[in-house]
Amino acid sequence: MRTTLFLLFSATLLHAQTPALEQMIEVRGGTLPIILTVPHGGTLKPENILARRYGVVAMDANTAELSEMIIEELQKLYGGKPHAIFCRLHRSKVDCNREIKEAAQGDATAEASWHRFHEGAQKACDSVMKKHGLGLLLDIHGQRHLDPRVELGYLVNSDQLKASDAELNADVALIAKTSIRELDKRSPQSFAELLRGTQSLGALLEARGIRSLPSATKAHPGFMASYFSGAYDVTAHGSRDGGTVSAIQVECPSLGVRDTPANQRRFAKALAESLGVYFETHFGRKLK
């Protein structure tokens, strides 16, 4: 009898300690044609979710806090909020920026969380396309590479970025595999200009004091330098395989961007301002 009661008590306690799916993956609706996905900023480590056995398990510190500031600055400037999907689980429990096998590694709760994250992102994309006809998804991450720049990933790797502008513009196969495939067709500027011209997102951030690449001053990472060109989220929800929502992976360095609340706010303001110009230039729409 005591054993039965102990097991019942233990099961009840474990259930009470396990957050609801809605708490593990927070999905917020928005009014702007912008979607933020934040896969690696979570801190929750429920004991009933198995620890991932392989892959990167470190969280991207302060990316959730940074994303909240981006939401606030967008609302201040444009009178609306972006859609937002936050993974509140620690990356050691689930990695929402990987395909499900590596992301959840067979744990049922982790799999359910992964599905909620990506279903939320897809519904946000569908909502943006229905209301606005087009949009942009920003996948917010953190990195600690030696050159502390914001790295913007379009599914164009560092070797491909070493090509000349003329070579990039002529590479139809490459353009078709990027997460901004549809935006390239829409923008009045060339593909190379969209990636690293004077009105690219990287250049717009640099004009506001945020060192970035690719940009007009930093076309590619350089010899043997680390660079994140984009992964599962921008592949799954960008315009590579159709749709009118393009996607960019935004890899934020710790130094100067994520390290202090003041730097987080500075970056959030710079990004919000840059997006206003970016939408007018490339999407042909005003955000406000």
C-alpha positions, 0 to 999 in steps of 0.5 A: 500500500505504501509503495502504491501511494509513493508511486502515485505521489511521485507521478503526481509530483513529476506531472506538477513539475512538467510545464504545459506544452503552451509554456514550453513553446510560446506562440504569439500572434502579431499584426506586422508582416514580420515573424520572430522565431527564437529556438535556443533561448529557453531555460526550462529543463523538465526532468521527464524530458530526456537529455539530448545525447548528441548535437549542440546543447548550449543555449543562446544566452539572452536571445529571448530577452533581446527578442522581447526588446525587438518586439517592443521597438517594432511596436514603437516605430510601426504601431504593431507587433510581429508574430513570435514563437519562443522555445522556452525549453533548454537546448539540452532538451530540444533543438527547434533549429534541427530536423526532428530526429536530431532535435528531440532524439526520440523523446515524445514530449520533446517531439510534441514541443518541436511540432508546436514550434514549427506549426506555430511558425507555419501558421504565422507565415500563413497568417502573414501571407493572407493578411499582407501578401508577403513577409519576413521571418527572422530566426534569432540566435547567438554566437561567439565567433572571434570577429564579433559581428551580426551574421546574417544567414540566407543559406549562402555559405562563406565560400559562395559569398567569396564570389563576385557580384556578377558571379552571384547574380548569374548563379540561378541555381544558388539563388533558387536555394536561398531562404530569400528566393521570393524576395530576390524576385520582388526586390528592384535590386540585384541578388548581390545588392540584396545580400551585401549592397548599400541597402542590404540588411547588413549595411543598414545595421552597420549604418546604425553602428552594428557591425554585420556581414555580409554587408557593403563593408564586409562581403564575406567572412574571410579566410578560415573565419566561422560563419553561420549561413542558416539552418533548419528554421530558415530552410523550412519557413523561408521562401526556398520551397515556395511562399512569399515569406522570406527568412534570414537567420540572425546570429548575434554576437555576445560582445556589443549585442547580447552582453548587456541590456543597454547593448541589447536595446541598442541592437533592437532599435537599430534592427527595427529602424533598419527593417523599415528601410528594408521593407520599403526598399526590397518589399516595396511596402511601408511597415507602418 
